[in-house]
Amino acid sequence: MPRPQRNAARRPARRAADNDGHADARTDGQQGRRAPLPSVGEGGKDSAARVLLQQGRARPLWFGHPWVYANAIDRVEGDAGPGDIVSLLDHDGRFIGRGLYNPRSQIPVRLCTRKDEPVDAAFIRARLGRARALRARLGLPSPATDAYRLVNSEGDDLPGLVVDVYGDAAVVQVTTLGWSQRRAEIFDALEAELQPSPKTIFEVSPAGYADLEGFAASARVARGASRVSVPALEDGIRLEVEPLSGQKTGMFIDQRETRIRVGQLARGARVLDCYAYAGGFALQAARAGAASVTAVDSSSRAVARIEAHAAANGATINAVEADAFRFLETATPRSFDLIVIDPPKFARARKDLEAARKGYERLNALALAAAAPGAVLVTCSCSQNVDAETFERIVAAGAKQAGRELRIFERRGPGGDHPIPPGFVEGQYLKVLLTYVA
Ligand code: SAH
């Protein structure tokens, strides 16, 4: 029986290339991708221009929301070029904050401060310092974990900037024109703020955003020693991260805490890690003393990476190159005690919602069919368009389809190194349900 919805779900859509938060709002309504503009290059200035909001549109911004949508703007006073810093005011001229300006974006202003202060090299350095202080508070880095997110875009008041640290390297991902014009200041600040200074600074700025914002995409060693991979540790597990050829900045750091949690639940279990990428869940399970560990990914590169990681950690993992749907369809029913499904985004934009819903439902039903009585199913969605409540309903529908009962015993999201401002729903993307299968 043809199931067209599976094709939509199977499309090898990558997870959002950056802080997933701004992917959807950004691409919605911008479906026809514009031709890339010539790179604007360095030199965004700290302008005196003022952006005034329409009547009644300031409330979320007063309460900490960092984005101004194009349709909320009343007028721009003064001279502001793409990438400049502007001041944001409400309709009555009250100062709200300052941020990056890009008139070609659906989100022309992204706030980075609530103070009337310059946004310059010293500002970037101070924001990095604050970002580092939060991570230090969370115990990052530690002797066991030196792979962590140092800068999480809006959550660190640097909208469109992600910095992931892997051991002695930093990987910078820029998705807004303003920061692309200030890359030198960002690299300087990283070298000053991280001690010792990173041996390599990589830049991976994906084309999708670069085209939308009007700068040149980039995947390169920006500073320091040239290399293709960097050793890193996550909870004592050895990883080799390839920033220039991997997805995102090279790893999915957002799932670290859940990978550790899975390790705690894996002892003696027959474990299946679907959409395994670098094998993070599988490696945790193997170390915890799982009875067997199978990791599935459709990418041959991922399978090679998982095998290398298994060898480096003395773990036995059966790494399988397969489409996860296909693998689950042919798996022995009720044969796994712990199953993780962590697929790429199914809903990239609102128009994909229905296909995504069906895809998630079917995937969860298939996983449940493979789950033994008493199993734990860890089910994830990183589609920002599918909110937490909707995702729970979809999982419930999957259970019904499979004729199984399940209980949610834990709800999780990204780790603490992925902060977001309160009320910034666009930044809430990753949902993880830990469920017990009767
Ligand atoms: N669980 C991983 C992250 C998963 S990212 C971690 O903890 O690091 C999503 C992964 O799904 C990618 O590695 C991608 O190659 C893989 N993938 C995409 N489509 C797939 C499909 N149809 N079947 C199996 N794997 C798929």
Boltz pocket constraint, residues with backbone or C-beta under 6 A from the ligand:
constraints:
  - pocket:
      binder: B
      contacts: [[A, 9], [A, 10], [A, 11], [A, 12], [A, 13], [A, 15], [A, 251], [A, 252], [A, 255], [A, 259], [A, 274], [A, 275], [A, 276], [A, 277], [A, 278], [A, 279], [A, 280], [A, 281], [A, 296], [A, 297], [A, 298], [A, 299], [A, 302], [A, 322], [A, 323], [A, 324], [A, 325], [A, 342], [A, 343], [A, 344]]
      max_distance: 6.0
